[in-house]
Amino acid sequence: MPRGDRLEVEQRIAGSTVTYLHHGIDIGDGTVVHARPRDFRNPFGGGHVVRTSMADFTEGRPVRVCTEPAAAHSPGEIVARALAHVGRDGYHPVIDNCEHFATWCVTGRRASRQVDIVMGRVAAGVSRAAAAVSARAAVGAAGGLAVRTAVGTTVRLGLKTLVPAAIVGEAAALAAEWTAHQRGAAAAESRKAGEAAGLAASSLACAVAGTPAGPAGIVTGALAGAALWVAGSATATVASRAVSRDRSRTGRPGSTRP
């Protein structure tokens, strides 16, 4: 593989069947520089940046080249940045992991798509649940939140339906988006997969809640669940774009330290 490539190989989270992508920088001579915990079974126990053979990095697993986000430095510069930090102490799976380091080497900015997926979905789930509670409180204990569906049907849903639907939807979205990313899907594609799964799960949760009212309740419940999901996603998109605009106005060049 060409020197300076950002490599990723699938690893399993200790004690589970859940996988994640371990990242490193190809030095071009059969070695890889990567940040790693001292003990993969204890990722919160600290770690450092190491230079190992390609065989030790992959441990026999398939390896692929990561191209998102696009490189901002030449291959030679990427290799130099990686080598300059071999032996550096410090590792944390959430704020200072292998993907943060490899992305910094390539772009000058610390970022982890995997952390962003998890934190983004958790935050969205909390926001959806909080919005449901707030909306329910606003209409009073006796009423239900009125949801206007795309086909013109208005459905009233109570808190016992809204909050579980929000949680189930985000859980499904997280699983789908994470899985798509692990399989190599681009960021936009993995987000699309997550949104589709969340929409389906939210609709199903509200449809189940509507079963006591018979077929009509199931249909209207499903429509209401879809409407709630779409509205929540639209709000999240607007907020995300606002944050991105603020970052672009105040963005600073990457630090010399990853």
PEWO-V368006 format. One record per residue. RES is the residue in one letter. PHI is phi in whole degrees, 0 to 359 (none if undefined). OMEGA is omega in degrees with one decimal (999 if undefined). D_FIRST is the distance of its C-alpha to the first C-alpha in whole Angstrom. Layout:
# PEWO-V368006
RES|PHI|OMEGA|D_FIRST, RES|PHI|OMEGA|D_FIRST
This chain:
# PEWO-V368006
M|none|-179.5|0, P|298|178.7|4, R|292|-179.7|6, G|91|177.6|9, D|292|172.6|7, R|267|-175.6|10, L|256|174.5|9, E|220|180.0|13, V|223|-175.4|14, E|284|174.9|18, Q|233|176.0|20, R|257|173.4|24, I|292|-173.8|27, A|311|175.9|29, G|76|-178.9|32, S|216|176.2|31, T|260|-179.5|29, V|282|-179.5|28, T|253|172.0|24, Y|220|-178.1|22, L|256|176.9|18, H|268|-172.9|17, H|250|175.8|15, G|202|179.8|13, I|250|178.2|11, D|286|-178.8|7, I|278|175.5|9, G|96|-180.0|7, D|240|-178.2|9, G|91|177.9|9, T|240|-178.9|11, V|227|173.9|11, V|258|-178.8|14, H|207|174.1|16, A|272|-177.6|20, R|207|174.1|21, P|289|176.7|25, R|297|178.9|26, D|224|-178.8|27, F|299|178.3|26, R|283|179.5|29, N|225|-175.1|31, P|297|179.5|28, F|269|-177.1|31, G|268|179.2|32, G|92|-179.7|30, G|186|-177.6|26, H|199|176.7|24, V|269|-175.8|21, V|233|172.5|19, R|241|-176.8|16, T|232|175.4|15, S|289|177.2|13, M|300|-179.6|10, A|297|178.2|13, D|292|180.0|16, F|293|-175.2|14, T|275|-176.2|13, E|51|176.9|17, G|82|-179.1|16, R|270|177.3|16, P|298|179.2|13, V|240|177.2|10, R|223|-179.0|10, V|269|177.4|9, C|265|-176.9|12, T|241|178.0|14, E|242|-7.9|17, P|288|-176.2|19, A|295|-179.8|17, A|294|177.7|16, A|249|-178.8|19, H|233|177.0|17, S|287|178.5|15, P|306|179.2|12, G|298|178.9|14, E|294|180.0|16, I|298|179.6|14, V|298|-179.4|13, A|297|179.5|17, R|297|-179.7|18, A|294|-176.9|16, L|296|-178.1|17, A|296|-175.6|21, H|248|175.4|21, V|299|-178.3|20, G|95|179.4|24, R|296|176.8|25, D|280|176.7|27, G|117|176.3|28, Y|200|174.3|26, H|210|-174.8|28, P|297|-177.8|27, V|257|-172.3|29, I|247|-177.0|29, D|205|-175.4|26, N|256|-176.7|23, C|297|-179.9|19, E|288|174.6|19, H|304|-176.8|21, F|294|-177.8|20, A|296|179.4|16, T|293|176.3|18, W|298|179.9|20, C|302|-174.2|17, V|272|-172.4|16, T|244|-174.7|19, G|88|178.9|22, R|234|179.5|23, R|277|-179.8|24, A|205|176.2|23, S|220|179.7|23, R|299|-178.7|23, Q|294|176.9|24, V|295|179.8|27, D|299|179.5|28, I|299|-176.7|28, V|295|-177.2|30, M|294|179.0|32, G|296|-179.9|33, R|289|177.1|34, V|296|179.3|36, A|298|179.7|38, A|295|178.8|39, G|297|178.1|40, V|297|-179.5|42, S|296|179.7|43, R|297|-179.5|44, A|295|179.2|46, A|296|178.8|48, A|296|178.8|49, A|295|179.5|50, V|295|-179.6|52, S|297|-179.5|53, A|295|179.5|54, R|295|179.8|56, A|293|-177.0|58, A|293|-178.8|59, V|269|176.3|61, G|92|-175.8|63, A|293|-175.0|63, A|276|-175.2|65, G|261|175.4|63, G|237|179.1|59, L|286|179.7|57, A|275|179.8|57, V|245|179.3|54, R|267|-177.1|54, T|273|-176.3|52, A|294|-178.6|51, V|263|175.0|54, G|89|178.9|56, T|271|176.0|57, T|255|-177.7|58, V|236|175.7|57, R|259|-179.5|58, L|238|179.1|56, G|269|-177.5|56, L|299|-178.3|54, K|292|175.8|54, T|262|-173.3|52, L|296|-176.1|50, V|294|176.9|49, P|301|179.3|47, A|297|178.5|46, A|295|-178.1|44, I|292|179.7|43, V|298|-179.6|42, G|298|-179.4|40, E|291|177.5|38, A|297|178.6|37, A|294|179.7|36, A|296|179.0|34, L|298|-179.0|32, A|299|-177.9|31, A|290|-179.2|30, E|293|178.9|28, W|298|-179.2|26, T|298|179.6|26, A|298|178.8|24, H|296|-179.6|22, Q|297|-179.9|21, R|275|175.2|20, G|101|179.5|18, A|291|176.5|21, A|294|-176.7|21, A|304|-179.2|23, A|296|-179.4|26, E|291|-179.4|26, S|292|176.1|26, R|296|178.8|29, K|298|178.3|31, A|296|178.4|30, G|295|179.6|32, E|297|179.6|35, A|296|179.8|35, A|292|178.6|36, G|295|178.1|38, L|300|-179.2|40, A|295|-178.2|41, A|292|178.3|41, S|297|178.7|44, S|296|-178.7|46, L|294|-179.0|46, A|299|180.0|47, C|286|176.6|50, A|295|177.9|51, V|298|179.1|51, A|296|-178.6|54, G|271|-176.8|56, T|301|179.1|56, P|301|-179.3|60, A|269|177.9|61, G|83|-177.0|60, P|305|-179.9|58, A|296|178.8|59, G|293|179.3|57, I|294|-178.7|54, V|296|-178.5|53, T|293|176.8|54, G|296|179.1|53, A|298|178.5|49, L|296|179.1|50, A|294|178.1|51, G|298|177.9|48, A|295|-179.8|45, A|296|179.0|47, L|297|-179.1|47, W|295|-178.4|43, V|298|179.9|43, A|296|179.0|45, G|295|179.4|43, S|293|178.4|40, A|297|178.5|41, T|296|-179.8|42, A|295|-180.0|39, T|295|179.0|37, V|298|-179.5|40, A|295|-179.8|40, S|296|178.8|36, R|294|178.3|36, A|295|178.1|39, V|295|179.7|37, S|297|178.1|34, R|296|179.3|36, D|296|-179.9|38, R|295|-178.3|34, S|292|179.0|33, R|285|-175.1|37, T|251|-176.0|36, G|299|179.0|33, R|239|177.1|32, P|302|-179.5|29, G|297|178.8|26, S|289|176.5|28, T|283|178.1|26, R|247|179.6|26, P|291|999|24
